[in-house]
């Protein structure tokens, strides 16, 4: 009887010890789980136009993308021409721009791939509230540019190879002149170097070349009572600000003023292995074109107005 009693006591002690060990192990595991350090985020370089930043859109979109994928986005916000050059040089992973005419050669050459529609808004021609060119707001964009030209009014050009300048070039080509063959406005192109543009400037009636981003160009137009072309997002973001207090919209709504944005990624096959962040770039495009990305675009408003309209396609 005593023998069986001692055996039972020993078994009980073994069971208690085992349970205590398991509990201690579980406690340590839970503690380790709580104190586990989150892995360092990978980095992704985004080359984009100034309008996505100046409109405030990236301030909303990027944090949500970073949080979901643990990716740190390095934003290079420059004119579209400069953004595409970063892509060509392999100094970017993903691209978000708004100048289809400049983007197409890179798509055709396979330098950027997965080229997809994302969103659009529109450009607006803005000028002094006194409207010295007497631009009719109900007229076309071509009518507005013609008035600005004919009245020798000041016009501020971005002069930075941006998508906005590309649109400006398209609009100047709509201007007619008695001797159009000698009119340098009609020969203006985003690829014309800055030195040549400055040399031509005296021939462009009060055409002022800035080599600046959208916000700076608007500020300069405001200070110098000039006209300029702006994207909707940047205009809305600055609306009510002193830097554009002397300006107003003089032309909008024309189909010629539509502003289309595309996303793409740099082709990794064009560069040494590992230079381009392929997986992260794909995740960026996927996120932008999912329902979640669409919701961000559709719901992003500035002072109660939509900054962009959804135009995205499946990826």
C-alpha positions in Angstrom: 0.0 0.0 0.0 2.8 2.4 1.0 4.6 1.5 -2.3 1.6 2.5 -4.4 1.3 5.7 -2.4 4.9 6.7 -3.1 4.5 5.9 -6.8 1.3 8.0 -7.1 3.1 11.0 -5.4 6.1 10.7 -7.8 3.8 10.7 -10.8 1.9 13.7 -9.6 5.2 15.6 -9.1 6.3 14.8 -12.6 3.0 16.0 -14.1 3.1 19.2 -12.1 6.7 19.9 -13.2 5.8 19.2 -16.8 2.9 21.6 -16.7 5.0 24.3 -15.1 7.7 23.9 -17.8 5.1 24.1 -20.6 3.6 27.2 -19.0 7.0 28.8 -18.7 7.8 28.0 -22.3 4.5 29.5 -23.5 5.1 32.6 -21.4 8.5 33.1 -22.9 7.1 32.6 -26.4 4.4 35.2 -25.9 7.0 37.6 -24.5 9.2 37.1 -27.5 6.2 37.6 -29.8 5.4 40.9 -28.2 9.0 42.2 -28.3 9.7 40.9 -31.8 11.2 43.8 -33.8 9.4 44.5 -37.2 11.8 43.8 -40.1 13.3 46.8 -41.9 11.2 48.0 -44.8 12.6 47.5 -48.3 12.9 50.7 -50.4 11.2 51.6 -53.7 12.1 54.6 -55.8 9.1 56.4 -57.4 9.7 58.9 -60.2 6.7 61.1 -60.6 5.4 64.4 -61.8 5.2 67.4 -59.4 1.5 67.5 -59.7 0.9 64.3 -57.8 2.9 65.8 -54.9 1.8 69.4 -55.2 -1.9 68.3 -55.2 -1.3 66.4 -51.9 -2.4 63.1 -53.4 0.9 61.3 -52.6 0.6 62.4 -48.9 -2.6 60.2 -48.7 -1.7 57.3 -51.0 1.9 56.6 -50.1 1.4 56.0 -46.3 -1.3 53.5 -47.0 0.9 51.6 -49.4 3.9 51.7 -47.1 1.9 50.4 -44.2 0.4 47.5 -46.1 3.6 46.2 -47.7 6.3 47.4 -45.3 8.0 49.3 -48.1 9.6 52.7 -47.8 8.9 54.8 -50.9 11.6 57.3 -51.9 9.7 60.0 -53.9 11.4 61.9 -56.7 8.9 64.5 -57.7 10.1 66.3 -60.8 8.8 67.2 -64.3 7.6 64.2 -66.3 10.5 64.6 -68.7 13.0 64.3 -65.8 11.0 61.5 -64.2 11.2 59.5 -67.4 14.9 60.2 -67.7 15.3 58.7 -64.2 13.5 55.6 -65.5 15.7 55.4 -68.6 18.9 55.7 -66.4 17.7 53.0 -64.0 17.5 55.5 -61.1 13.8 54.6 -60.4 11.8 51.5 -60.0 8.2 52.7 -60.7 6.9 55.7 -62.6 3.7 57.8 -62.3 3.5 60.5 -65.0 1.1 62.4 -67.2 2.6 63.0 -70.7 1.6 60.1 -73.0 3.5 61.6 -75.9 6.7 61.5 -73.9 6.0 58.1 -72.4 5.3 56.2 -75.6 8.9 56.1 -76.9 10.0 54.4 -73.6 7.1 52.0 -73.8 7.9 51.1 -77.4 11.6 50.6 -76.5 10.7 48.3 -73.6 12.3 50.6 -71.1 9.2 50.9 -69.1 6.7 48.0 -68.9 3.3 47.2 -67.4 2.1 50.6 -68.7 -1.4 51.1 -67.3 -4.0 53.9 -67.2 -4.7 55.2 -63.7 -6.6 58.5 -63.4 -7.2 61.8 -65.1 -8.1 65.4 -64.4 -7.8 68.5 -66.5 -5.6 71.4 -67.1 -6.8 75.0 -66.6 -5.6 78.2 -68.2 -5.3 80.8 -65.4 -4.4 84.5 -65.5 -4.8 87.8 -63.8 -8.2 88.6 -62.4 -8.2 91.7 -64.6 -7.9 89.4 -67.6 -6.0 91.8 -69.9 -6.3 89.4 -72.8 -10.1 89.4 -72.5 -10.2 85.6 -72.6 -13.7 84.3 -72.9 -14.2 81.6 -70.3 -16.9 80.0 -72.6 -14.5 79.7 -75.5 -12.1 76.9 -76.4 -8.6 76.5 -75.1 -7.3 77.4 -78.6 -9.4 80.6 -78.4 -7.8 81.5 -75.0 -4.2 80.9 -76.3 -5.0 83.0 -79.4 -6.2 85.9 -77.3 -3.1 85.7 -75.0 -0.9 85.7 -78.1 -2.7 88.5 -80.0 -2.8 90.8 -77.0 0.9 90.3 -76.3 0.0 89.3 -72.7 2.6 87.6 -70.5 2.6 83.8 -70.5 4.6 81.8 -67.9 6.0 78.6 -69.2 7.1 75.7 -66.9 10.1 75.2 -69.3 11.0 72.0 -67.5 10.1 69.2 -69.9 7.1 68.4 -67.7 3.8 66.9 -68.8 2.3 70.4 -68.2 4.8 71.9 -70.7 4.0 69.2 -73.2 0.3 70.2 -73.0 1.3 73.8 -73.3 3.2 73.0 -76.5 0.1 71.3 -77.9 -1.9 74.4 -77.2 0.6 76.8 -78.7 0.4 74.8 -81.9 -3.3 75.7 -82.1 -2.3 79.4 -82.3 -2.4 80.9 -85.8 -0.2 83.7 -87.2 0.0 85.5 -90.5 3.5 84.2 -90.9 3.3 81.0 -88.9 6.4 79.6 -90.6 8.6 82.2 -88.8 6.6 81.9 -85.5 8.9 80.2 -83.0 5.9 79.4 -80.7 4.8 76.8 -83.3 8.2 75.2 -83.2 8.4 74.9 -79.4 8.9 71.4 -78.1 9.7 69.8 -74.7 13.0 68.7 -76.1 14.2 72.2 -77.0 17.1 73.0 -74.6 16.7 75.8 -72.1 19.5 77.9 -73.7 17.7 77.9 -77.1 14.4 78.8 -75.4 16.0 81.8 -73.7 17.4 83.0 -77.0 14.0 82.7 -78.6 12.2 84.3 -75.7 12.3 87.9 -77.1 10.5 86.6 -80.2 7.8 85.1 -78.0 5.6 88.0 -77.2 6.1 88.3 -73.4 6.7 84.5 -73.1 8.6 84.0 -69.9 10.5 80.7 -69.4 10.7 79.6 -65.8 12.2 76.1 -65.5 10.1 75.6 -62.3 7.6 73.3 -60.8 3.8 74.0 -61.0 3.6 75.8 -57.6 6.5 78.0 -58.4 5.2 78.8 -61.9 1.8 79.8 -60.5 3.5 82.0 -57.9 5.5 83.7 -60.6 2.4 84.3 -62.7 0.7 85.7 -59.7 3.5 88.1 -59.0 3.9 89.2 -62.6 0.3 89.4 -63.8 0.8 86.6 -66.3 -1.1 83.7 -67.7 -0.1 80.1 -67.3 -1.3 76.5 -67.6 -1.9 74.5 -64.4 -3.2 71.1 -63.5 -6.5 70.9 -61.5 -5.0 69.2 -58.4 -2.3 71.8 -57.8 -4.7 74.7 -58.5 -7.2 73.3 -55.9 -4.5 72.7 -53.4 -3.3 76.4 -53.6 -6.8 77.9 -53.9 -7.3 80.5 -51.2 -3.6 80.8 -50.7 -1.9 84.3 -51.1 0.5 82.9 -53.7 -2.3 82.8 -56.3 -4.6 85.5 -54.9 -4.3 87.6 -58.0 -5.2 84.7 -60.4 -8.4 83.2 -61.7 -9.4 80.5 -64.1 -10.0 81.9 -67.6 -10.4 78.7 -69.6 -11.4 75.1 -68.6 -13.5 72.2 -69.6 -12.3 71.9 -73.2 -11.4 68.3 -74.2 -8.0 69.6 -75.3 -7.3 70.2 -71.6 -7.7 66.6 -70.4 -4.8 65.4 -68.3 -4.1 61.6 -68.3 -1.9 59.8 -65.8 -0.3 56.4 -66.4 1.7 54.1 -64.1 4.5 51.8 -65.2 7.6 50.1 -63.9 11.2 50.1 -65.1 12.2 47.0 -67.1 14.7 45.2 -64.9 16.1 43.4 -68.0 17.7 46.6 -69.1 19.9 46.9 -66.0 22.2 44.7 -63.8 20.5 42.1 -61.8 19.1 43.5 -58.5 19.3 47.2 -59.5 15.6 47.5 -60.1 13.2 46.5 -57.3 10.8 44.4 -59.4 8.7 42.8 -56.7 8.1 46.1 -54.9 7.3 47.9 -58.2 4.7 45.2 -59.1 3.1 45.6 -55.6 2.9 49.4 -56.1 1.1 49.0 -59.4 -1.2 46.3 -58.1 -2.1 48.3 -55.1 -2.8 51.5 -57.1 -5.1 49.5 -59.5 -7.0 47.5 -56.9 -10.3 48.5 -55.5 -8.4 49.9 -52.5 -6.3 52.2 -54.8 -9.4 53.1 -56.8 -11.2 54.1 -53.5 -8.3 56.4 -52.6 -8.3 58.1 -56.0 -12.1 58.5 -56.0 -12.3 59.8 -52.5 -9.3 62.2 -52.6 -10.8 65.7 -52.6 -9.4 69.1 -52.2 -11.6 71.7 -50.7 -14.6 69.5 -51.4 -13.7 68.8 -55.1 -12.3 65.7 -56.6 -8.7 66.1 -57.5 -8.7 63.2 -60.0 -11.2 61.0 -61.8 -10.7 57.2 -61.9 -9.5 55.8 -65.2 -7.7 52.7 -64.0 -7.4 49.4 -65.8 -6.9 45.9 -64.4 -3.4 44.6 -63.7 
